[in-house]
Amino acid sequence: MSPWRPSCSRYGLQALPPATQRYDFSAFAPSVPLTLLEVQAFLHATTAAEHAERFARISNLEQALEARMRQINARTPAIDGKSTNPFVLAAYAHLFDVQHLKQVDDIVAAAKVFSSIETAAGRVVEDVIPPFYGWEQIDSPGHTVLSEIDSARVAEGTAELVALKSGPMCINDSMVSQIANAVANHWVEWSGHWEVDRVRYIVGMNYSTARSSNKKDWHIVRLAEQRAIEHGATILNSCTTAQGNRPLAHPFFEAELDGKHLRVETMQGRALWAHIGGGDDAFLEICWAMAKCLNALAVPVGSEFTTGEMAEIIDFAGRLDAEGISDAEKQWLILFARHFVDELFVP
């Protein structure tokens, strides 16, 4: 025994828990690309005269988003010993040659306002986008039967229920447990509420991909499966497959209990909006509607940027041949779309 580590039995300490199980996500998280050809096809199909109805639909989504975004109350940032970190300010000023406090004021304003409206922007998504595509918005008090559901619809005898999460890193361990327990405890009640025998529960990331998520969304699925078993459900398809020391992860599980069927899964970004919007390019509709909300100006190709991907985004947008669409709109469209994919692909 190491001289610096006391014996658990000798000192009455609890034994250390086993090492955290690791999983193989190779099948769960394939790369999601966005190709120049598909954006080109989307823009042509949307702006062509024979598709005027679709163009009008995107314009309607633009108006709905713009009206709801006007209601966001952005807080004025403060330097109050709570909202900013002096050590971060010192490190940032040293690394980026910040010389005077007006620069600090501009930096803090941009960073803090950006972070302060993240929750509000998530509410915009919940309030506007699923209802636009025909889903019912569920607004229920916390810690109630429906509180872990944001959007719902009944399709082909199945209650499809979605929990919308703002991004790939927003779920923590306590949320994993809370949502998984809610699914296991309430899915039979959900079945009765929507008067169906089949429930499909989706943990949805508003943007990102399976590859870029922190996998906490998948751990909701894994833990919900475990809890469902504890409640007496029979697993028809598991979210894991035994494979050496690292089980293979799958994005869903299916279970059955007393003639009722449950499917719990996770979807991210492009796949989520394809399901909600009914088409693989629904995320492009959303991105373009957001781009059309802006009073935007184009950045010249070849400009220098600090962020690593911005030059690629500007170059990609510059290759799009779409009559009647401004360079600025194309640039913002691709900026937004880049958040839903792992890579931009130019043949």
Secondary structure, 3 states (H helix, E strand, C coil): CCCCCCCHHHHCCCCCCCCCCCCECCCCCCCCEEEHHHHHHHHHHHHCHHHHHHHHHHHHHHHHHHHHHCCCCCCCCCCCCCCCCHHHHHHHHHHCCCCCHHHHHHHHHHHHHHHHCHHHHHHHHHHHHHHHCCCEECCCCCCCCCCCCCEEEEECCEEEEEEEECCCCCCCHHHHHHHHHHHHHHHHHHHHHCCCCEEEEEEEECCCCCCCCCCHHHHHHHHHHHHHHHCCCEEEECCEECCCCCCEECCEEEEEECCEEEEEEEEEHHHHHHHHHCCCCHHHHHHHHHHHCCCCCCCCCCCCCCCCCHHHHHHHHHCCCCCCCCHHHHHHHHHHHHHHCCEEECC
